[in-house]
Amino acid sequence: MVPVPSTYSFEIFRLNQKPNQHPEQPVRMGKISVEQTLGLRHSVLWPDMPLSQVCLPEDSSGKHFGALLPHSDEPIAVISLFVEELPIDKNITSDVPPSAHEQEQQQVQQRMTYGHSADDAIDSKRPRIVVRFRKFACAPRYQGKGLGTQLLAYALSIARSELDATIAWCDARTSSALWYEKRGLRRFGKIFYKGPVEYVRMWIDLRDYPGRELSQPVKGRVSALVVAAVDNMKPELDASTH
């Protein structure tokens, strides 16, 4: 068992539960080591492949997050973030994320129309930062309880607030694409395969995403960030992708 580095901080959430159901234990969410992600990556995403299948060359430069039960260093859900530009696909005909040039043109148009752009208050000269999230997995026992939604929201809010990222994207299994769409992501590019598994790329504009302040610890209810993401939505099986 790999200990959680003492410098990492955690935020507390509670899982969604049905009426008259025994209360679930509170869940801690925060940064974890890459070693702590490997068990779930392997058992949930690629159980029939060797462990090396879920180890990424860029793992050492990524940020890794997990959901853990009290007094446990074994995560029940994991996700990893990497700074990585959008892939280039000349055949894209669907809802395409804006390029860096297109984002700049949007800012120019906003200044002409409103006198300022959405990003002027931060720093209009900073380079665009794009993040990719990968190896997103939730233990089967805890799927369908809102945990995946909470961990994704937590990770993306940190991508926005700490990395200053403007766009996040992923390779999503097509079986989970609807799950992602209900949480604000959009498809782009063509269908492709990793082995026998069908994938599609998806993205979200983090400039329109609620900030990290909405994911501060709460007791007895899910965070406002999660409420906004799943409002009027029936519980579904949490995504297990990448």
FIKOLZA-1660 file (N, C-alpha, C; in steps of 0.1 Angstrom, whole numbers, plus 5000, padded with zeros to 4 digits):
% residues 242
   i   px   py   pz ch aa at
   1 5008 4988 5000  A  M  N
   1 5000 5000 5000  A  M CA
   1 5009 5012 5000  A  M  C
   2 5006 5022 4991  A  V  N
   2 5014 5034 4989  A  V CA
   2 5008 5045 4998  A  V  C
   3 5016 5051 5007  A  P  N
   3 5011 5061 5016  A  P CA
   3 5008 5074 5008  A  P  C
   4 4998 5081 5012  A  V  N
   4 4995 5094 5006  A  V CA
   4 5005 5104 5011  A  V  C
   5 5012 5112 5002  A  P  N
   5 5021 5122 5006  A  P CA
   5 5015 5132 5016  A  P  C
   6 5022 5135 5026  A  S  N
   6 5016 5144 5037  A  S CA
   6 5013 5158 5032  A  S  C
   7 5020 5162 5021  A  T  N
   7 5018 5175 5016  A  T CA
   7 5005 5177 5008  A  T  C
   8 4998 5165 5005  A  Y  N
   8 4986 5166 4997  A  Y CA
   8 4974 5169 5006  A  Y  C
   9 4965 5178 5001  A  S  N
   9 4953 5181 5009  A  S CA
   9 4941 5174 5002  A  S  C
  10 4931 5172 5011  A  F  N
  10 4919 5165 5006  A  F CA
  10 4907 5173 5009  A  F  C
  11 4897 5171 5001  A  E  N
  11 4884 5177 5003  A  E CA
  11 4874 5166 5005  A  E  C
  12 4863 5169 5013  A  I  N
  12 4854 5158 5017  A  I CA
  12 4841 5159 5010  A  I  C
  13 4836 5148 5005  A  F  N
  13 4823 5147 4998  A  F CA
  13 4815 5136 5003  A  F  C
  14 4803 5135 5000  A  R  N
  14 4795 5124 5003  A  R CA
  14 4788 5118 4991  A  R  C
  15 4787 5105 4990  A  L  N
  15 4781 5099 4978  A  L CA
  15 4766 5101 4978  A  L  C
  16 4761 5101 4966  A  N  N
  16 4746 5101 4965  A  N CA
  16 4740 5088 4971  A  N  C
  17 4729 5089 4977  A  Q  N
  17 4723 5077 4982  A  Q CA
  17 4708 5078 4981  A  Q  C
  18 4701 5066 4981  A  K  N
  18 4687 5065 4979  A  K CA
  18 4680 5067 4993  A  K  C
  19 4667 5072 4993  A  P  N
  19 4660 5073 5005  A  P CA
  19 4660 5060 5014  A  P  C
  20 4661 5062 5027  A  N  N
  20 4661 5051 5036  A  N CA
  20 4673 5042 5035  A  N  C
  21 4683 5046 5027  A  Q  N
  21 4695 5038 5025  A  Q CA
  21 4705 5041 5036  A  Q  C
  22 4712 5031 5041  A  H  N
  22 4722 5034 5051  A  H CA
  22 4732 5044 5046  A  H  C
  23 4735 5055 5054  A  P  N
  23 4744 5065 5049  A  P CA
  23 4758 5060 5045  A  P  C
  24 4763 5065 5034  A  E  N
  24 4776 5061 5029  A  E CA
  24 4786 5069 5037  A  E  C
  25 4798 5063 5037  A  Q  N
  25 4809 5070 5044  A  Q CA
  25 4813 5082 5036  A  Q  C
  26 4818 5093 5042  A  P  N
  26 4823 5104 5035  A  P CA
  26 4835 5100 5027  A  P  C
  27 4837 5107 5016  A  V  N
  27 4848 5104 5006  A  V CA
  27 4858 5116 5006  A  V  C
  28 4871 5113 5007  A  R  N
  28 4881 5123 5005  A  R CA
  28 4885 5123 4990  A  R  C
  29 4887 5135 4985  A  M  N
  29 4892 5137 4972  A  M CA
  29 4904 5146 4972  A  M  C
  30 4915 5142 4965  A  G  N
  30 4927 5150 4964  A  G CA
  30 4937 5144 4955  A  G  C
  31 4949 5149 4956  A  K  N
  31 4960 5144 4948  A  K CA
  31 4966 5131 4954  A  K  C
  32 4969 5122 4945  A  I  N
  32 4975 5110 4950  A  I CA
  32 4988 5107 4941  A  I  C
  33 4995 5096 4944  A  S  N
  33 5007 5093 4936  A  S CA
  33 5002 5084 4924  A  S  C
  34 5010 5084 4914  A  V  N
  34 5007 5076 4902  A  V CA
  34 5005 5061 4906  A  V  C
  35 5014 5056 4916  A  E  N
  35 5013 5042 4920  A  E CA
  35 4999 5039 4925  A  E  C
  36 4993 5048 4932  A  Q  N
  36 4980 5046 4938  A  Q CA
  36 4969 5044 4927  A  Q  C
  37 4971 5049 4915  A  T  N
  37 4961 5048 4904  A  T CA
  37 4962 5035 4897  A  T  C
  38 4973 5028 4898  A  L  N
  38 4975 5016 4889  A  L CA
  38 4965 5005 4891  A  L  C
  39 4961 5002 4904  A  G  N
  39 4952 4991 4906  A  G CA
  39 4939 4992 4899  A  G  C
  40 4933 5004 4901  A  L  N
  40 4920 5006 4894  A  L CA
  40 4921 5008 4879  A  L  C
  41 4931 5014 4875  A  R  N
  41 4934 5015 4860  A  R CA
  41 4933 5001 4854  A  R  C
  42 4940 4992 4861  A  H  N
  42 4942 4978 4855  A  H CA
  42 4929 4970 4857  A  H  C
  43 4923 4970 4869  A  S  N
  43 4912 4961 4872  A  S CA
  43 4899 4966 4865  A  S  C
  44 4897 4979 4863  A  V  N
  44 4885 4984 4857  A  V CA
  44 4886 4986 4842  A  V  C
  45 4897 4992 4837  A  L  N
  45 4898 4995 4823  A  L CA
  45 4903 4984 4814  A  L  C
  46 4914 4978 4818  A  W  N
  46 4920 4968 4810  A  W CA
  46 4924 4955 4818  A  W  C
  47 4914 4949 4824  A  P  N
  47 4917 4937 4833  A  P CA
  47 4924 4925 4826  A  P  C
  48 4922 4924 4813  A  D  N
  48 4927 4913 4805  A  D CA
  48 4941 4916 4799  A  D  C
  49 4946 4928 4802  A  M  N
  49 4959 4931 4796  A  M CA
  49 4970 4932 4808  A  M  C
  50 4982 4931 4804  A  P  N
  50 4993 4933 4815  A  P CA
  50 4992 4946 4821  A  P  C
  51 4998 4947 4834  A  L  N
  51 4998 4960 4841  A  L CA
  51 5004 4971 4833  A  L  C
  52 5014 4967 4825  A  S  N
  52 5021 4978 4817  A  S CA
  52 5012 4985 4807  A  S  C
  53 5001 4979 4804  A  Q  N
  53 4991 4986 4795  A  Q CA
  53 4986 4998 4801  A  Q  C
  54 4985 4999 4814  A  V  N
  54 4979 5011 4820  A  V CA
  54 4990 5021 4826  A  V  C
  55 5002 5018 4823  A  C  N
  55 5013 5028 4827  A  C CA
  55 5016 5037 4815  A  C  C
  56 5016 5050 4817  A  L  N
  56 5019 5059 4807  A  L CA
  56 5033 5065 4808  A  L  C
  57 5039 5067 4796  A  P  N
  57 5053 5073 4797  A  P CA
  57 5053 5087 4803  A  P  C
  58 5041 5094 4802  A  E  N
  58 5040 5108 4807  A  E CA
  58 5035 5108 4822  A  E  C
  59 5033 5097 4828  A  D  N
  59 5028 5097 4842  A  D CA
  59 5036 5105 4851  A  D  C
  60 5049 5106 4850  A  S  N
  60 5057 5113 4859  A  S CA
  60 5054 5128 4859  A  S  C
  61 5049 5133 4847  A  S  N
  61 5046 5147 4846  A  S CA
  61 5032 5151 4848  A  S  C
  62 5023 5141 4851  A  G  N
  62 5009 5143 4852  A  G CA
  62 5005 5146 4866  A  G  C
  63 4992 5150 4868  A  K  N
  63 4986 5152 4881  A  K CA
  63 4976 5141 4883  A  K  C
  64 4977 5135 4894  A  H  N
  64 4968 5123 4896  A  H CA
  64 4959 5126 4909  A  H  C
  65 4946 5122 4907  A  F  N
  65 4936 5125 4917  A  F CA
  65 4929 5112 4920  A  F  C
  66 4925 5111 4933  A  G  N
  66 4917 5099 4937  A  G CA
  66 4906 5103 4947  A  G  C
  67 4897 5094 4948  A  A  N
  67 4887 5094 4959  A  A CA
  67 4889 5083 4968  A  A  C
  68 4890 5086 4981  A  L  N
  68 4894 5076 4991  A  L CA
  68 4884 5076 5002  A  L  C
  69 4882 5064 5008  A  L  N
  69 4874 5063 5020  A  L CA
  69 4882 5067 5032  A  L  C
  70 4876 5071 5043  A  P  N
  70 4883 5075 5055  A  P CA
  70 4893 5063 5060  A  P  C
  71 4905 5067 5064  A  H  N
  71 4915 5058 5069  A  H CA
  71 4919 5048 5059  A  H  C
  72 4919 5051 5047  A  S  N
  72 4923 5042 5036  A  S CA
  72 4932 5049 5026  A  S  C
  73 4943 5043 5022  A  D  N
  73 4951 5049 5011  A  D CA
  73 4948 5042 4998  A  D  C
  74 4938 5034 4997  A  E  N
  74 4934 5027 4985  A  E CA
  74 4923 5034 4978  A  E  C
  75 4925 5041 4967  A  P  N
  75 4914 5049 4961  A  P CA
  75 4903 5040 4955  A  P  C
  76 4891 5046 4955  A  I  N
  76 4879 5039 4949  A  I CA
  76 4876 5045 4936  A  I  C
  77 4882 5056 4932  A  A  N
  77 4881 5062 4919  A  A CA
  77 4894 5070 4916  A  A  C
  78 4898 5070 4903  A  V  N
  78 4910 5077 4900  A  V CA
  78 4909 5084 4887  A  V  C
  79 4917 5095 4885  A  I  N
  79 4917 5102 4872  A  I CA
  79 4931 5109 4871  A  I  C
  80 4936 5111 4859  A  S  N
  80 4949 5117 4858  A  S CA
  80 4948 5128 4847  A  S  C
  81 4955 5139 4850  A  L  N
  81 4955 5151 4841  A  L CA
  81 4969 5153 4835  A  L  C
  82 4969 5157 4822  A  F  N
  82 4982 5159 4816  A  F CA
  82 4980 5172 4807  A  F  C
  83 4990 5180 4807  A  V  N
  83 4990 5192 4798  A  V CA
  83 4993 5186 4784  A  V  C
  84 4984 5187 4775  A  E  N
  84 4985 5181 4761  A  E CA
  84 4976 5188 4752  A  E  C
  85 4982 5193 4741  A  E  N
  85 4974 5200 4731  A  E CA
  85 4964 5191 4724  A  E  C
  86 4954 5197 4718  A  L  N
  86 4944 5189 4711  A  L CA
  86 4950 5182 4699  A  L  C
  87 4946 5170 4696  A  P  N
  87 4951 5163 4684  A  P CA
  87 4946 5170 4671  A  P  C
  88 4955 5169 4661  A  I  N
  88 4951 5175 4648  A  I CA
  88 4945 5164 4639  A  I  C
  89 4933 5167 4634  A  D  N
  89 4925 5158 4626  A  D CA
  89 4919 5166 4614  A  D  C
  90 4925 5166 4603  A  K  N
  90 4920 5174 4591  A  K CA
  90 4906 5169 4586  A  K  C
  91 4902 5157 4591  A  N  N
  91 4889 5152 4586  A  N CA
  91 4878 5155 4596  A  N  C
  92 4881 5163 4606  A  I  N
  92 4871 5166 4616  A  I CA
  92 4859 5174 4610  A  I  C
  93 4847 5169 4612  A  T  N
  93 4835 5176 4606  A  T CA
  93 4825 5179 4617  A  T  C
  94 4828 5174 4629  A  S  N
  94 4818 5176 4640  A  S CA
  94 4821 5188 4648  A  S  C
  95 4816 5189 4660  A  D  N
  95 4818 5200 4669  A  D CA
  95 4832 5202 4674  A  D  C
  96 4840 5210 4667  A  V  N
  96 4854 5211 4669  A  V CA
  96 4858 5221 4679  A  V  C
  97 4867 5218 4689  A  P  N
  97 4872 5228 4698  A  P CA
  97 4879 5239 4691  A  P  C
  98 4878 5251 4696  A  P  N
  98 4885 5262 4689  A  P CA
  98 4900 5261 4690  A  P  C
  99 4907 5264 4680  A  S  N
  99 4922 5264 4680  A  S CA
  99 4926 5276 4688  A  S  C
 100 4939 5277 4690  A  A  N
 100 4945 5289 4697  A  A CA
 100 4942 5301 4690  A  A  C
 101 4943 5301 4676  A  H  N
 101 4941 5313 4668  A  H CA
 101 4926 5316 4668  A  H  C
 102 4917 5306 4668  A  E  N
 102 4903 5309 4669  A  E CA
 102 4899 5315 4682  A  E  C
 103 4905 5311 4693  A  Q  N
 103 4903 5317 4706  A  Q CA
 103 4907 5331 4706  A  Q  C
 104 4918 5334 4700  A  E  N
 104 4923 5348 4699  A  E CA
 104 4913 5357 4691  A  E  C
 105 4908 5351 4680  A  Q  N
 105 4898 5359 4672  A  Q CA
 105 4885 5361 4680  A  Q  C
 106 4881 5351 4688  A  Q  N
 106 4870 5353 4697  A  Q CA
 106 4872 5364 4706  A  Q  C
 107 4884 5365 4712  A  Q  N
 107 4887 5376 4722  A  Q CA
 107 4886 5390 4715  A  Q  C
 108 4892 5390 4702  A  V  N
 108 4891 5403 4695  A  V CA
 108 4877 5407 4692  A  V  C
 109 4868 5398 4688  A  Q  N
 109 4854 5401 4685  A  Q CA
 109 4847 5405 4698  A  Q  C
 110 4850 5399 4709  A  Q  N
 110 4844 5403 4722  A  Q CA
 110 4848 5417 4726  A  Q  C
 111 4861 5420 4724  A  R  N
 111 4866 5434 4727  A  R CA
 111 4859 5444 4718  A  R  C
 112 4857 5441 4705  A  M  N
 112 4850 5450 4696  A  M CA
 112 4835 5452 4700  A  M  C
 113 4829 5442 4705  A  T  N
 113 4815 5442 4709  A  T CA
 113 4812 5448 4722  A  T  C
 114 4820 5443 4732  A  Y  N
 114 4818 5447 4746  A  Y CA
 114 4828 5456 4752  A  Y  C
 115 4840 5458 4745  A  G  N
 115 4850 5466 4751  A  G CA
 115 4860 5458 4759  A  G  C
 116 4858 5445 4761  A  H  N
 116 4867 5436 4768  A  H CA
 116 4864 5422 4764  A  H  C
 117 4873 5412 4767  A  S  N
 117 4870 5398 4764  A  S CA
 117 4869 5391 4777  A  S  C
 118 4864 5379 4777  A  A  N
 118 4862 5371 4789  A  A CA
 118 4875 5368 4796  A  A  C
 119 4887 5368 4789  A  D  N
 119 4899 5365 4795  A  D CA
 119 4908 5377 4798  A  D  C
 120 4903 5389 4795  A  D  N
 120 4911 5401 4798  A  D CA
 120 4915 5403 4812  A  D  C
 121 4905 5399 4821  A  A  N
 121 4908 5401 4835  A  A CA
 121 4919 5393 4841  A  A  C
 122 4923 5382 4833  A  I  N
 122 4933 5374 4838  A  I CA
 122 4947 5378 4831  A  I  C
 123 4948 5375 4819  A  D  N
 123 4960 5379 4812  A  D CA
 123 4959 5375 4797  A  D  C
 124 4956 5385 4788  A  S  N
 124 4953 5382 4775  A  S CA
 124 4965 5377 4767  A  S  C
 125 4977 5379 4773  A  K  N
 125 4989 5375 4766  A  K CA
 125 4995 5361 4770  A  K  C
 126 4988 5355 4779  A  R  N
 126 4993 5342 4784  A  R CA
 126 4990 5331 4773  A  R  C
 127 4999 5321 4772  A  P  N
 127 4996 5310 4762  A  P CA
 127 4984 5302 4766  A  P  C
 128 4978 5296 4756  A  R  N
 128 4966 5288 4759  A  R CA
 128 4971 5275 4765  A  R  C
 129 4965 5270 4775  A  I  N
 129 4968 5257 4782  A  I CA
 129 4957 5247 4780  A  I  C
 130 4959 5236 4774  A  V  N
 130 4950 5225 4772  A  V CA
 130 4954 5213 4780  A  V  C
 131 4944 5207 4787  A  V  N
 131 4947 5195 4795  A  V CA
 131 4939 5183 4789  A  V  C
 132 4945 5172 4791  A  R  N
 132 4938 5159 4787  A  R CA
 132 4936 5151 4799  A  R  C
 133 4925 5145 4802  A  F  N
 133 4923 5136 4813  A  F CA
 133 4922 5122 4808  A  F  C
 134 4929 5113 4815  A  R  N
 134 4931 5099 4811  A  R CA
 134 4929 5090 4823  A  R  C
 135 4928 5077 4820  A  K  N
 135 4927 5066 4830  A  K CA
 135 4917 5070 4841  A  K  C
 136 4905 5073 4837  A  F  N
 136 4894 5076 4846  A  F CA
 136 4887 5064 4849  A  F  C
 137 4887 5059 4862  A  A  N
 137 4881 5047 4865  A  A CA
 137 4875 5047 4879  A  A  C
 138 4864 5040 4881  A  C  N
 138 4857 5039 4894  A  C CA
 138 4855 5025 4897  A  C  C
 139 4858 5021 4910  A  A  N
 139 4855 5007 4914  A  A CA
 139 4841 5003 4912  A  A  C
 140 4838 4991 4906  A  P  N
 140 4824 4988 4903  A  P CA
 140 4814 4989 4915  A  P  C
 141 4819 4986 4927  A  R  N
 141 4810 4987 4939  A  R CA
 141 4805 5002 4941  A  R  C
 142 4813 5012 4936  A  Y  N
 142 4809 5025 4939  A  Y CA
 142 4804 5033 4927  A  Y  C
 143 4802 5026 4916  A  Q  N
 143 4796 5032 4904  A  Q CA
 143 4781 5034 4906  A  Q  C
 144 4776 5045 4899  A  G  N
 144 4762 5048 4900  A  G CA
 144 4758 5056 4913  A  G  C
 145 4768 5061 4920  A  K  N
 145 4766 5068 4932  A  K CA
 145 4770 5083 4931  A  K  C
 146 4773 5087 4919  A  G  N
 146 4778 5101 4917  A  G CA
 146 4792 5104 4919  A  G  C
 147 4800 5093 4923  A  L  N
 147 4814 5095 4926  A  L CA
 147 4822 5099 4914  A  L  C
 148 4819 5093 4902  A  G  N
 148 4827 5097 4890  A  G CA
 148 4824 5111 4886  A  G  C
 149 4812 5116 4888  A  T  N
 149 4808 5130 4885  A  T CA
 149 4816 5139 4894  A  T  C
 150 4816 5136 4907  A  Q  N
 150 4823 5144 4916  A  Q CA
 150 4838 5145 4914  A  Q  C
 151 4844 5133 4911  A  L  N
 151 4859 5133 4909  A  L CA
 151 4862 5141 4896  A  L  C
 152 4854 5139 4885  A  L  N
 152 4857 5146 4873  A  L CA
 152 4856 5161 4875  A  L  C
 153 4845 5165 4882  A  A  N
 153 4843 5180 4885  A  A CA
 153 4855 5185 4893  A  A  C
 154 4859 5177 4903  A  Y  N
 154 4870 5182 4911  A  Y CA
 154 4883 5184 4903  A  Y  C
 155 4886 5174 4895  A  A  N
 155 4898 5174 4887  A  A CA
 155 4898 5186 4877  A  A  C
 156 4886 5188 4870  A  L  N
 156 4885 5199 4860  A  L CA
 156 4886 5212 4867  A  L  C
 157 4880 5214 4879  A  S  N
 157 4881 5226 4885  A  S CA
 157 4895 5230 4889  A  S  C
 158 4903 5220 4893  A  I  N
 158 4917 5222 4895  A  I CA
 158 4925 5226 4883  A  I  C
 159 4921 5219 4872  A  A  N
 159 4928 5222 4859  A  A CA
 159 4926 5237 4855  A  A  C
 160 4914 5242 4858  A  R  N
 160 4911 5256 4856  A  R CA
 160 4917 5266 4866  A  R  C
 161 4916 5262 4878  A  S  N
 161 4921 5272 4889  A  S CA
 161 4936 5271 4891  A  S  C
 162 4942 5260 4890  A  E  N
 162 4956 5259 4893  A  E CA
 162 4965 5258 4880  A  E  C
 163 4960 5252 4870  A  L  N
 163 4968 5251 4857  A  L CA
 163 4964 5262 4847  A  L  C
 164 4953 5269 4850  A  D  N
 164 4948 5280 4842  A  D CA
 164 4945 5275 4828  A  D  C
 165 4940 5262 4827  A  A  N
 165 4936 5256 4815  A  A CA
 165 4923 5262 4810  A  A  C
 166 4922 5263 4796  A  T  N
 166 4910 5268 4790  A  T CA
 166 4902 5257 4784  A  T  C
 167 4908 5245 4780  A  I  N
 167 4901 5234 4774  A  I CA
 167 4906 5221 4780  A  I  C
 168 4897 5212 4782  A  A  N
 168 4900 5198 4786  A  A CA
 168 4894 5189 4776  A  A  C
 169 4901 5178 4773  A  W  N
 169 4896 5168 4764  A  W CA
 169 4900 5154 4768  A  W  C
 170 4894 5144 4762  A  C  N
 170 4897 5130 4765  A  C CA
 170 4894 5121 4753  A  C  C
 171 4899 5109 4753  A  D  N
 171 4895 5098 4745  A  D CA
 171 4884 5091 4753  A  D  C
 172 4872 5091 4749  A  A  N
 172 4861 5085 4756  A  A CA
 172 4856 5072 4749  A  A  C
 173 4854 5062 4757  A  R  N
 173 4847 5050 4751  A  R CA
 173 4833 5055 4746  A  R  C
 174 4829 5050 4735  A  T  N
 174 4816 5055 4730  A  T CA
 174 4805 5050 4739  A  T  C
 175 4807 5039 4746  A  S  N
 175 4797 5035 4755  A  S CA
 175 4795 5044 4767  A  S  C
 176 4804 5053 4769  A  S  N
 176 4803 5063 4780  A  S CA
 176 4801 5077 4775  A  S  C
 177 4800 5079 4761  A  A  N
 177 4799 5092 4755  A  A CA
 177 4787 5100 4760  A  A  C
 178 4776 5094 4761  A  L  N
 178 4763 5101 4766  A  L CA
 178 4765 5105 4780  A  L  C
 179 4772 5098 4789  A  W  N
 179 4775 5101 4802  A  W CA
 179 4783 5115 4803  A  W  C
 180 4793 5115 4794  A  Y  N
 180 4801 5128 4793  A  Y CA
 180 4793 5139 4788  A  Y  C
 181 4785 5137 4778  A  E  N
 181 4777 5148 4772  A  E CA
 181 4767 5154 4782  A  E  C
 182 4762 5146 4791  A  K  N
 182 4753 5151 4802  A  K CA
 182 4761 5159 4812  A  K  C
 183 4774 5159 4811  A  R  N
 183 4782 5166 4821  A  R CA
 183 4790 5177 4813  A  R  C
 184 4785 5181 4801  A  G  N
 184 4790 5193 4794  A  G CA
 184 4800 5190 4784  A  G  C
 185 4805 5178 4781  A  L  N
 185 4815 5176 4771  A  L CA
 185 4808 5174 4757  A  L  C
 186 4816 5177 4747  A  R  N
 186 4811 5175 4733  A  R CA
 186 4820 5167 4725  A  R  C
 187 4815 5160 4715  A  R  N
 187 4823 5151 4707  A  R CA
 187 4830 5159 4696  A  R  C
 188 4841 5153 4692  A  F  N
 188 4848 5159 4680  A  F CA
 188 4856 5148 4674  A  F  C
 189 4858 5149 4660  A  G  N
 189 4866 5139 4654  A  G CA
 189 4859 5126 4650  A  G  C
 190 4866 5117 4645  A  K  N
 190 4860 5104 4640  A  K CA
 190 4861 5093 4651  A  K  C
 191 4852 5083 4650  A  I  N
 191 4853 5071 4658  A  I CA
 191 4866 5064 4655  A  I  C
 192 4873 5059 4666  A  F  N
 192 4885 5051 4664  A  F CA
 192 4885 5040 4674  A  F  C
 193 4895 5031 4673  A  Y  N
 193 4896 5019 4682  A  Y CA
 193 4909 5018 4689  A  Y  C
 194 4908 5013 4701  A  K  N
 194 4920 5009 4708  A  K CA
 194 4917 4994 4711  A  K  C
 195 4924 4985 4703  A  G  N
 195 4921 4971 4703  A  G CA
 195 4906 4970 4699  A  G  C
 196 4898 4962 4706  A  P  N
 196 4884 4960 4702  A  P CA
 196 4875 4971 4707  A  P  C
 197 4880 4981 4715  A  V  N
 197 4871 4991 4721  A  V CA
 197 4870 5003 4713  A  V  C
 198 4857 5008 4711  A  E  N
 198 4854 5019 4702  A  E CA
 198 4855 5032 4711  A  E  C
 199 4862 5042 4705  A  Y  N
 199 4864 5055 4712  A  Y CA
 199 4859 5067 4703  A  Y  C
 200 4857 5078 4710  A  V  N
 200 4855 5091 4703  A  V CA
 200 4861 5102 4712  A  V  C
 201 4867 5112 4706  A  R  N
 201 4873 5123 4714  A  R CA
 201 4862 5133 4718  A  R  C
 202 4864 5138 4730  A  M  N
 202 4854 5148 4736  A  M CA
 202 4861 5159 4743  A  M  C
 203 4855 5171 4743  A  W  N
 203 4861 5182 4749  A  W CA
 203 4851 5191 4757  A  W  C
 204 4857 5200 4765  A  I  N
 204 4848 5210 4772  A  I CA
 204 4856 5223 4774  A  I  C
 205 4849 5234 4773  A  D  N
 205 4855 5247 4774  A  D CA
 205 4855 5250 4789  A  D  C
 206 4867 5251 4796  A  L  N
 206 4867 5253 4810  A  L CA
 206 4865 5267 4814  A  L  C
 207 4865 5276 4804  A  R  N
 207 4862 5290 4807  A  R CA
 207 4848 5292 4812  A  R  C
 208 4839 5283 4808  A  D  N
 208 4825 5283 4812  A  D CA
 208 4822 5274 4823  A  D  C
 209 4833 5268 4828  A  Y  N
 209 4831 5258 4839  A  Y CA
 209 4832 5264 4852  A  Y  C
 210 4824 5260 4862  A  P  N
 210 4824 5266 4875  A  P CA
 210 4838 5264 4882  A  P  C
 211 4842 5274 4889  A  G  N
 211 4855 5274 4895  A  G CA
 211 4857 5265 4907  A  G  C
 212 4869 5263 4912  A  R  N
 212 4872 5254 4923  A  R CA
 212 4865 5258 4936  A  R  C
 213 4862 5271 4937  A  E  N
 213 4855 5275 4949  A  E CA
 213 4842 5268 4952  A  E  C
 214 4836 5263 4941  A  L  N
 214 4823 5255 4942  A  L CA
 214 4826 5241 4947  A  L  C
 215 4838 5236 4947  A  S  N
 215 4841 5223 4951  A  S CA
 215 4847 5222 4965  A  S  C
 216 4845 5232 4973  A  Q  N
 216 4851 5232 4987  A  Q CA
 216 4843 5221 4995  A  Q  C
 217 4849 5217 5006  A  P  N
 217 4843 5206 5014  A  P CA
 217 4828 5209 5018  A  P  C
 218 4820 5200 5018  A  V  N
 218 4806 5201 5022  A  V CA
 218 4802 5189 5031  A  V  C
 219 4793 5191 5039  A  K  N
 219 4788 5180 5048  A  K CA
 219 4773 5178 5046  A  K  C
 220 4770 5165 5044  A  G  N
 220 4756 5161 5042  A  G CA
 220 4750 5164 5029  A  G  C
 221 4757 5169 5019  A  R  N
 221 4752 5171 5006  A  R CA
 221 4764 5172 4996  A  R  C
 222 4761 5169 4983  A  V  N
 222 4772 5170 4974  A  V CA
 222 4775 5185 4971  A  V  C
 223 4787 5188 4965  A  S  N
 223 4791 5202 4963  A  S CA
 223 4782 5209 4953  A  S  C
 224 4782 5222 4953  A  A  N
 224 4774 5230 4943  A  A CA
 224 4778 5227 4929  A  A  C
 225 4791 5224 4928  A  L  N
 225 4797 5221 4915  A  L CA
 225 4790 5208 4909  A  L  C
 226 4789 5198 4918  A  V  N
 226 4783 5186 4913  A  V CA
 226 4768 5187 4911  A  V  C
 227 4761 5195 4920  A  V  N
 227 4747 5197 4918  A  V CA
 227 4744 5204 4905  A  V  C
 228 4752 5213 4901  A  A  N
 228 4750 5220 4888  A  A CA
 228 4752 5210 4876  A  A  C
 229 4761 5200 4878  A  A  N
 229 4764 5191 4867  A  A CA
 229 4753 5180 4866  A  A  C
 230 4747 5177 4877  A  V  N
 230 4737 5165 4876  A  V CA
 230 4723 5169 4879  A  V  C
 231 4720 5182 4879  A  D  N
 231 4707 5187 4882  A  D CA
 231 4697 5180 4872  A  D  C
 232 4686 5175 4878  A  N  N
 232 4675 5169 4870  A  N CA
 232 4680 5156 4863  A  N  C
 233 4690 5150 4867  A  M  N
 233 4696 5138 4861  A  M CA
 233 4694 5126 4869  A  M  C
 234 4689 5115 4864  A  K  N
 234 4688 5103 4871  A  K CA
 234 4702 5097 4873  A  K  C
 235 4704 5090 4884  A  P  N
 235 4717 5083 4887  A  P CA
 235 4720 5073 4875  A  P  C
 236 4732 5073 4871  A  E  N
 236 4736 5065 4860  A  E CA
 236 4749 5058 4864  A  E  C
 237 4753 5048 4856  A  L  N
 237 4765 5041 4858  A  L CA
 237 4777 5051 4855  A  L  C
 238 4786 5053 4865  A  D  N
 238 4797 5062 4862  A  D CA
 238 4806 5057 4852  A  D  C
 239 4812 5066 4845  A  A  N
 239 4820 5062 4833  A  A CA
 239 4833 5055 4837  A  A  C
 240 4837 5046 4830  A  S  N
 240 4850 5039 4831  A  S CA
 240 4856 5039 4817  A  S  C
 241 4866 5049 4815  A  T  N
 241 4871 5050 4801  A  T CA
 241 4886 5051 4801  A  T  C
 242 4892 5051 4789  A  H  N
 242 4906 5053 4786  A  H CA
 242 4914 5041 4791  A  H  C
% end
